[in-house]
């Protein structure tokens, strides 16, 4: 008896009576039907590969001086700067929704900015006050704090500026001190976003020497010199102060191998987690880092991504509910263990309602 042949996709061939030339024609039996697993809601849920949960969300918040303040950020619809008392209320709401951590960023008054970013080393600055207040009220929520000088410098750069050049090693010394001050104020995760060489090692050494061995470091490992940061700079008040650009320390958006080298260094220097920033335009970087190192890897859905989507939502060009969840799930699919997103509270409500 002749052996039946199979097509490359596993569909049985052979003759069939009732069709000219022994061919099956349009009646070909299809043994492989991927749509079977899509036909019903319960089946789709059973085979779903990536699911976004509230555990995947980190909510960035902007803090500002004052009391009872919720000040809208014009270029980020729905985002506000919170006074510390209002920030505590907002974090309490986030905790109730199951969001595990928040990231705090300060709006520093122009009068407090100087060439060296001295306010970064003030243990009573906005970020440190906010850390203490959140820990006193919502101790179960993790706090991520940004280590860089750009919210505090009069020139808007992440490091010390001299004759148009960013000083690496001198900046790193200040960053290590800044990290210590934040950790002592209650920060759980120190997140250096400056992209200076050697800063992770310096921060880790400083934390260890101070006995703060449990403080985690989430390194902004692959932070690109991106045009998507504009609204964030409005939110922290640095857009009007920035002189020049940041291309001598932030990464070239055409590079991928460089991200691998940066990750190798950050991990060797003591980072507990690594991050890719921006998020969606760099999903390939995110996937490559996760596959290469297997480290806890995060993505930051930055202000420009957020505002771009909001602009389309306001014009009715995109469905807000669907697009928010699709965009956030794309980070999970690419390999992210979590996402810093201004949609965190909104997404958590949708997840909980579902």
N, C-alpha and C positions, 0 to 999 in steps of 0.2 A: 504494500500500500504506500502510495507516495506521501512523503512528509509534507505537511502544510507549511507554507512560508508565512513569516510575519513581517509586517512593515517595520521600518525603523522606530515608529512610535507605538508599536505593540498592538496594532489593529490587525486582526486576523484577515488573511487574504483567501484566495481560492475561488472556485466557481460556485455558482448558485443557479439552480434550475429556474427557468422562467425569465431569464434575462439574456439578451442576445450575446453570443460569444462567450457565455458562461460568466459574464461580469455582473457584479452586484449593483452597479449604477448608484442611484440616489438612495438605495435601500441599504447601503453599507452599514454593517453593525459597528457601533463605536464602543470599544471596550474601555477606553480611557475618556472620562468625562469630568474634568475638574469642576464643572459647575455643580456637580452633586453636593460638594462641600459648601456651596454658597446658597443653596436653595431655600434654607430656612434660617431664622434668627438663631435658634439653638445650635444648629450645625456650625454657623459662622463663629459663634462664641467658643465652641469646642476646639476649633482648629486655628483660632486667632494666635498669631505668633508674637505680637507685641501689644501690650495693654498699658495705657497710661493710668497711673494711680496718684492719689494725693501725696504718696510717699516720694514721688519723683519731682516735687515742686519746691523751689526756693524763691521766696518773694523779695525782690529788691524794694527798699523803702528809702525815701529822701527825708532827712530831718532838717528842721529849720528852727531858729531861735524864736522864743515867744511862748504863749500859752493859749490853748484853744484855737490853734491855727491849723487850717487845712487849705493850703494855698495851691490853686491849680497850676500845673505846668502847661503853658500855652501850646507847646509843640508836642505834647503827649496827652491826647484826650483821655480823660478819666483818671490820670495820675496826678497826685497832689504831693506837696511838701508838708510833712506833719511836724508840728511842735512835739516835744517829747511826750507830753501827756496824751496827745492824740495818737502818737505812734504806739504807745502802750495799748491803747484801746484797739488799734488796728491789728497789732500782733495777737492780742487776745482773741479777736475774731478769727484770725488765720489759724490759731491753735485749735479753736473749736471746729474748724473745717478739716483738720487733720494735716495741715501743712507743717512739715517738720522743722523748717529753718527759714530765717529771714536774713537778708543782706542789707546793711545800713550804710548810707552814703550821706555826707553832710552838704548843706548849702552854706558856704562860709561867706560871711559878710565881707565886702571889699576892704573895709577898714582893718580886718584881721589878716589880710593876705600880705605877704612880703616876698622878697626875692628867695629866701631860704625855706619858705613854708613853715615858719616857726610854730604856727598854731597846731601843726600835726603832733608836736611834742608836748602839748598842753594836756595834762591829765584831766582837766576839766572842760575839754572841748566838747562839741555837740555829740560826736560819736561815742565818746567815753561816758558822757551823761546818759545817752540813750541805752548803752549797754547795761549800765547799772540799773536803770529804771525797768528795762525789760526783764532782766534777771530777777529783780525783786518781785515782779508781778507775774511773769509767765516763765518760770525757770525751766519748764520742760521743752521750750522752743530753743533750738540752736541758733546762735548768732554768728554770722559771717561778717567780717570787717575788711574793708579795702585798705591795703597798705600801698600808698603812693603819695606823692606830694602835690599832684595837680589840683586837688580841691583847695589847696592852701597857698599856692604860689601866685604871686602877682603876674607872672608871665604865662601861667597855665600849663607848664610842663610838669612831667612826673618826677623830675630830678632837678638837681642844682644846675643852674645855667651860668656859664662863664664864657664871654666873648663868642656867643652863639653856639657853644658846644655844651652838651650835657655831660657832666662829670660822673662817671660810673662809680668808682670806688668810694668817693666822698658821699655820694647819694646813698650807697648801700649802708654805710655806717648809720645814717639818719633813719633809714627804713627799719633797721634792726631795732633801734630804740623806739621807733613808732610802734612796731609790732609788740614790744614788751609792754608799753603803756596800754595798748588796746587789750592785750591778754589779761593784764591785771585788773582792767575795768570790767571784765566778764566775757570778752569775746571767746567763743569756742573754736572758731576756725579763722585763722589769719590767711588772708587772700592777697598776696602781693601781685599787683596788676601793672607794675612799673616797667617790667621787661629789662631791668638792669642785669648784667652778667653777675652771677654769684650771689644774688640776693637771697635765694632759698637757703643756701648753706649758712649764710651769716645769720639769718633769722632763726634757723633751727639751732645753731650754736648758742645764740643769745637766750632762747627759750630754755634750752637744756641747762645752761649755766645758772639761770634764775630759778631752776626747779619746776618750771612749767612744762613738764614732760608730757602731759596729756593734751596740750594745745595742738590742734591739727593745723596743717598747712594745705590750703588748696591753691596751687600755683596757677596763675594765668600763664599757662605754658605756651600756647599758640595764640598770642594776641596780635592781630594783624592791624596794620596801618590802614584803617577802613574809613570810608565816608559814611558809614552807618551809625556813627557815634554822636552826630550833631545834636539831637534832642536831649541826650544825656548831659552834654556839656551845658545846655540851657538849664537843665534841672539843678546842676551843682554850681552854676554861676561861673563857669570857666570859658564859655564860648566867646565872650567879649574880651577875654584877657590873653588868649593863646596867641603867641607870636611864632610865626613859622609853622612847621609841621613836626610830626613825631616819627618820621621815617628812619631816623638814625638809631632808634631803639625798638620800635614796633616792627613787626615782620612785613615783608613784601607779599602782597596778596597773590602773587604768581607762584609762590614757593610751597612745596609740600615736604621735601626731604629735610628742609630746615626745621620743620615742626618735629620730626623724629629726633633730630639732634637736641633740640630744646627739651623735649620730654626725657630723653636719656639723662641729661644733666640735672633736671629738676628732681627726678626720681632718685638719682644717686646722691643728691644734696639733702634729701630728707623730706620731700613732698609726700603727703599722704594721699592726695588727690590731684588730678590735673584738669585743666579747663581749656576749651576752645572758644574763642571770641573773635568776631560775631558767630552766630549759630548757623542759620539756614544757608547762607552763601558758602559755608565751609563744612558741609556734611561729609564731604570726602575726607577732610582732615580728621574729623571726629571719628569716622569709621576706621581710618588707618591707625590712629593712635590707640584706639581700644583693641584692635586686632593685634597690634605690635606688642603692647605692654600688659594688657589685661588689668590695668589699674582702674580704680574708681575714676571715671571720666565724666566730666560735666560740660554742658554747652550753655552759653549765655545768649539768650534771644534778646539782642540788644535793642536800644531805644529806637533806632531807625527801622528795624524790622517791625517793632510794635506800632510805631506811628504810621508806617506805610500801610499796614493792614487796617488800622483804624480809619485812615482816610478813605479806603475802599469801602469799608463798612458804612461810613457816614453817607456815602454817595449811592449806596444800594447796589454797588457793583459785585459785592461778595456777601455770602451768607455768614454772619458773624459766628453763630453757634457752631456751624460745621467747620469753618476754616480755622478757628482757634484750636479745636481739638485735633484736626488733621495736621496743622503745623507743629504742635507740640509732640504728637506721636511720631512725626518724622525724625525727631531727635532720638527717641527711643529706638526706632528702627535702625538708625545709623550707629547705635552703640552706646548712647548716653545712659549713665546711671541716674542722672537727674538734670533738671533744666532750671536755670535762673530766668524767670519770666515775669513781666509786669501783668500778665494774664493769670497769675497763680491763683488769686482768690476767685476770679471768675471761673477758671477751669475746675477748681476744687468744688465749687457749688454744682457745676454740671455733673462732675463725677459722682458726687454724693446723691444728687437727685436721680441719677440713673440706677 
